[in-house]
Amino acid sequence: MKELLRTNDPALINYVENLMSQAEIDYLLADQHASIMDGSIGALPRRILVPDDDFNQALRVMREAGLADEISRTHLK
């Protein structure tokens, strides 16, 4: 799995989840329960992870949606 997105913006997370679902790309929303640890203030970012084999397609979907600036830089080196 590779990290596609890291944010604490719930609207962005929901939008990207929708994009991945529409493109039939499996994803995992990681750290969604971390808010229990931060007192539910949303300070800890959530991550959207996609399978290695689908990562390039997920990047393409994000770019086509105008979200290139939101893509995690972890795997883009």
Backbone bond lengths (Angstrom), bond angles and torsions (degrees), N, CA, C in turn:
res aa  C-N    CA-C-N  psi(-1)  N-CA   C-N-CA  omega(-1)  CA-C   N-CA-C  phi
1 M - - - 1.456 - - 1.527 108.50 -
2 K 1.329 114.36 142.24 1.460 120.21 177.58 1.522 109.11 -123.06
3 E 1.303 114.65 146.26 1.459 120.81 179.51 1.516 110.14 -76.53
4 L 1.314 115.86 122.50 1.457 122.30 178.49 1.523 111.09 -96.59
5 L 1.318 115.98 -38.69 1.460 121.15 -172.82 1.519 109.43 -146.41
6 R 1.334 115.76 143.11 1.469 122.05 173.82 1.526 106.24 -137.07
7 T 1.321 116.25 115.54 1.462 120.44 -177.78 1.521 110.34 -159.64
8 N 1.315 115.57 162.25 1.452 119.74 171.26 1.530 110.65 -114.00
9 D 1.319 116.61 17.96 1.463 123.27 177.63 1.532 108.93 -89.74
10 P 1.335 118.07 105.64 1.466 120.16 -176.00 1.525 113.44 -63.73
11 A 1.323 117.76 -31.65 1.468 120.17 178.87 1.528 110.61 -67.73
12 L 1.325 116.82 -41.79 1.458 121.26 178.25 1.525 110.45 -65.00
13 I 1.322 116.71 -42.44 1.463 120.29 178.21 1.520 110.31 -59.10
14 N 1.324 116.34 -46.44 1.459 121.00 179.74 1.522 111.20 -61.55
15 Y 1.326 116.99 -42.28 1.460 121.34 -179.86 1.530 111.06 -63.70
16 V 1.323 116.91 -45.29 1.467 120.59 -179.77 1.529 110.39 -67.13
17 E 1.320 117.71 -38.12 1.463 120.08 175.59 1.526 110.03 -59.35
18 N 1.326 116.32 -42.39 1.465 120.55 177.18 1.517 111.83 -62.64
19 L 1.334 116.68 -44.09 1.464 120.87 178.60 1.527 111.24 -59.49
20 M 1.321 116.48 -45.28 1.465 120.39 -179.12 1.531 110.42 -65.76
21 S 1.310 117.10 -40.62 1.473 120.37 178.53 1.520 110.99 -63.16
22 Q 1.326 117.02 -45.18 1.464 120.60 179.71 1.523 111.74 -63.08
23 A 1.331 116.69 -34.00 1.464 121.06 179.35 1.532 111.58 -85.17
24 E 1.330 116.17 1.02 1.464 122.59 -179.45 1.525 112.00 58.45
25 I 1.331 114.62 41.22 1.451 121.97 176.34 1.526 107.26 -104.69
26 D 1.322 116.52 123.77 1.461 120.27 175.68 1.523 108.90 -66.63
27 Y 1.310 115.88 146.30 1.462 120.15 178.19 1.522 109.15 -149.47
28 L 1.309 114.58 163.48 1.458 121.70 176.58 1.514 107.39 -128.93
29 L 1.324 116.38 127.50 1.457 120.80 173.56 1.519 107.16 -90.97
30 A 1.313 115.75 106.19 1.462 121.30 -176.98 1.525 110.14 -94.73
31 D 1.301 115.43 152.35 1.462 123.28 175.40 1.524 113.40 70.32
32 Q 1.325 117.18 16.93 1.459 119.16 -177.92 1.526 112.58 -67.62
33 H 1.313 117.00 -25.00 1.459 119.80 179.62 1.523 112.13 -96.38
34 A 1.317 116.86 6.03 1.459 120.46 179.09 1.523 111.26 -68.43
35 S 1.329 117.11 -16.92 1.463 119.46 -179.97 1.521 111.15 -61.99
36 I 1.321 117.39 -24.00 1.461 120.42 176.08 1.523 109.23 -61.88
37 M 1.327 115.18 -37.64 1.464 120.19 -178.39 1.536 112.24 -75.98
38 D 1.336 117.35 -29.62 1.470 118.97 -178.43 1.518 112.39 -97.51
39 G 1.328 117.09 14.91 1.456 120.65 176.90 1.510 113.63 76.48
40 S 1.331 117.28 22.07 1.474 123.75 177.56 1.527 113.41 63.19
41 I 1.334 117.66 26.13 1.464 119.43 178.40 1.524 112.06 -94.04
42 G 1.316 117.46 -3.40 1.465 121.23 177.11 1.517 114.41 74.81
43 A 1.312 117.52 22.03 1.460 120.37 -177.97 1.524 112.70 -76.03
44 L 1.319 117.29 -28.27 1.467 120.45 -179.67 1.522 109.67 -86.41
45 P 1.324 117.06 128.08 1.462 119.41 -179.17 1.525 112.52 -69.46
46 R 1.317 115.31 150.08 1.457 122.69 173.50 1.526 106.73 -99.29
47 R 1.329 116.22 155.29 1.462 120.89 -179.13 1.515 109.90 -123.27
48 I 1.317 115.53 141.08 1.459 121.08 170.48 1.515 106.86 -106.82
49 L 1.324 115.46 121.69 1.456 123.00 -179.81 1.516 108.83 -111.44
50 V 1.321 116.03 142.89 1.466 121.22 176.52 1.528 108.70 -127.30
51 P 1.333 116.99 154.56 1.469 119.54 177.90 1.528 111.10 -59.71
52 D 1.321 115.64 146.41 1.470 120.90 179.57 1.525 112.11 -50.29
53 D 1.324 116.77 -42.67 1.467 120.92 -176.90 1.526 113.36 -66.55
54 D 1.324 117.59 -22.98 1.469 121.85 -178.24 1.520 112.84 -102.13
55 F 1.328 116.72 -0.08 1.465 120.08 -172.74 1.527 112.39 -60.62
56 N 1.317 118.73 -46.86 1.474 120.40 -178.77 1.520 111.90 -63.51
57 Q 1.329 117.21 -38.06 1.461 119.90 176.74 1.532 109.98 -66.43
58 A 1.322 117.36 -40.36 1.466 121.07 178.19 1.527 110.74 -63.10
59 L 1.330 117.36 -39.83 1.463 120.96 175.73 1.518 110.84 -59.97
60 R 1.316 115.97 -44.77 1.464 121.20 179.80 1.533 110.83 -60.90
61 V 1.325 116.34 -43.97 1.471 121.19 179.62 1.533 109.84 -61.75
62 M 1.315 116.78 -44.76 1.468 120.82 179.62 1.530 110.73 -62.20
63 R 1.319 117.31 -44.48 1.468 120.75 -179.50 1.523 111.35 -64.91
64 E 1.323 116.84 -41.98 1.464 120.85 179.33 1.524 111.80 -64.74
65 A 1.322 116.71 -26.45 1.467 121.66 178.56 1.530 111.52 -86.82
66 G 1.321 117.41 2.46 1.455 121.31 179.66 1.518 113.82 78.60
67 L 1.324 116.71 23.42 1.462 121.43 -176.84 1.526 113.21 -110.11
68 A 1.311 117.19 25.04 1.466 120.38 -177.94 1.528 111.96 -57.73
69 D 1.318 117.68 -35.79 1.467 120.97 -178.88 1.522 112.66 -71.58
70 E 1.328 116.93 -16.04 1.465 121.13 -178.55 1.525 112.89 -90.22
71 I 1.326 117.70 -12.63 1.462 121.81 -176.66 1.523 109.62 -65.86
72 S 1.322 115.97 134.38 1.469 121.20 176.75 1.517 108.97 -59.66
73 R 1.301 116.20 139.96 1.462 121.94 -178.78 1.518 111.89 -87.48
74 T 1.316 117.89 -2.06 1.464 123.01 -175.54 1.518 112.53 -54.50
75 H 1.321 118.16 -43.10 1.464 121.67 -172.96 1.526 112.74 -110.28
76 L 1.309 118.37 12.71 1.456 120.32 -175.66 1.521 113.18 -102.92
77 K 1.298 117.02 16.91 1.478 120.63 -178.37 1.508 110.76 -76.54
